[in-house]
Amino acid sequence: MSNLFLVLLFIMFWSKKYQQNLFKKPFTLSFFCSFFMLTRGVVLIPLILFLFDGFIKSRSIVKMKFIGGLLFFSVLISLPVLISIPSIDFVLEHNPFNHQAKYAPFLLIVLSLLIPFVISRYQKDVKAVFYSSFLIITTFLFATFSINIYQEGFTNNVYENLFDLSYLGMIIPFILFYLIHEKNTMHA
């Protein structure tokens, strides 16, 4: 949950500082995106919602700087782990993204990552990003939980650690940030 709070704080800060051009500093933006993406896969949803439309509208040179920076910083941040791994098979089996989504159906993961690309163009402000992220992540979590209950039973999922219920807490930051933003816009 702390990763999501940090990402949402970053989105609020970045949107306020660079509201006219989110890609004004593509290398700096790519560093933060790389850092956040390597902490938790779920942060891709709000980041895509927040940035993709601006990315599409940006100039080609800005796109190349951002993608180049994203690749560079992802490798740089991962380097301490990458130089100490015993094999590629070990990484494929024990990477954090695999552990985070091992109970979710593959199709559901793909849909939850593709939907933000489609609806990102309709996100006019950070409040919409928070709300859409909340909807996508909540749907993903409850669909995964429901499918697991259907396949493995309620007791196995709730009491036998087949599904980590703490993942449901991921929706809390989005609710809080949406409500805070809503309250601030009402008083402005």
N, C-alpha and C positions, 0 to 999 in steps of 0.2 A: 504494500500500500504506500510505503514511503516513496518508492520510485514514481508512482503515479502522482503523488503530491508534488514532487520535484518537477516532473514533466509539465504539470498544469501551471505551476508557478512560472516555469520557463515560457510557456505559451503566453501567459498573461504579460510577462515582462517584454518578450520579443514583439508581441502584437502592439503593445503600447509604444515601444521605442521605434519600431520600424513599420508602423501601420501603413504608410504609403508604399513601401517596397520591402516586403519580407525577405527578399534575397539581396538586399543591399550589401551585406557582408557574407557571401556564400561560403568562404572557408570557415569562418567562425560558426556559422549556422551548421555546417557539415560536421564540425567537431562535436557540438552539442547533440546533434542527431545521432551520430555514431556512438557517443557515450551512453545516451539514453537507450538506444536500441540494443546495446550489448548488456544492459542490466536486466531487462524484461521484454519479452516479445510483444506483450500486450500494449506497450507504449507506441507501437507502430500505428495503432488505430487513431489515437488523437493527433499524432504527428502527421499522418497522411491527410486526415481531415483538415488540419490547419495549413499545411504547406503545399499540397499537390496542385491546387488550382493556380497558386502563385508561381509554382515551378513551371507549369505548362505555359503560362503567359510570359515568362521571363525570356530574355535573349539567349541564343545558343551558347554564347561564351559563358554566361552565368550558369547555365545548366551543366556545362562541362566542368567548370570550377567546383560546383557543388558535388557532382558525382565523383570527380577526382578526389576531392577532399573527403567525401564519405568513405571511399575505398581506402585512401591513405590512413585516415584516422582510425578506421575499423581495424586495419592490420596493426597499426602502431599500438593501439590500446590492447589488442589481443596478443601482442608479441610475447609478453612474459609467460603467458599460458602456452602459446604455440611452440615455443622453444623447449618446453619441458614435457611435452606429451610423448608417450611411448609409441603411439602409432595413430594413423588416420582412423582406423577402426575404433580405437578408444574414444576419439573425439565424436565420431558419428553416434556411438552408443551413449556416451555420458555428457553430451553437450547440454547446456542449460535449457535451450529451446525444446529439446527432446523431453526433458524431465518436466517442463512446464505444461506441455500439451499432450502428454502420453495417454491421457484418458479421454481426450476429445477426438471425435471422428475427423479424419483428414478432410473430408468435404466441408465440414463445418468450419475448420480452421481456414481453409482456402476462401470460403465465402466471407468470413469475418474480416479477412484481409483485402478482398476485392471490393466489397461494398463501400468502404471509405473512399476508394479511388473514384467510384461512380458519383457519390453524393458530395464529394469535396467541393465541387463547383457551386453548390447551393449554400455553403457555409459563409455567411456574410460577416459574422463576428465570432468572438471567442465563446460567447454564450451558446451559439449554435453548435460550435465544435464540442463543447462540454456536453450538451444535450444529446447530440448524435452519438458521441462516444459512449455515453451512458446507455443509450438504447442498444447499440451494437454489442457492447460488452455484456450487458445484462442478458440479452437474447442468447449470446454465445454460451454464457455460464449456465443459464437455466436449461437451455437445450442439451448441453453436455450432461448436466446433472440428471435431467429427465431420461435421456438415452441410457445412461449408466444404471439408473434405477430400474428401467425396463429390462436391461440385459442381465444385471447382476443382483438385483433386489435392493430394497430400501435399507435393510440392516447392513448389508455388506458395504454400501456406500456411506452410510452415516456413522456406523459404529465400528466398522472394520477397516477404516482408512482407505477404502477404494477410491473415494473422491475426497479431496481436501476441501472441507467446507470453508476454510479461511479464504479461499479464492473468491467467495461471494462478497467478501469485504472490499474487493477491488472497485465496486460500484460507488462506495461511499465518497471518495474524493470528487467524483464527477457531480454527485448530488450537492455536496458542499460548495464547490466552486460555482456551479450553476446558480445556486441560491444566493451566494454572496454577490455574484455578478448581477443577478436580478434585483437584489436589494439596492446595490449601488446605482443601477440605471434608473430605478424608481425615484431615488433621492436626488438625482442629478438634474 
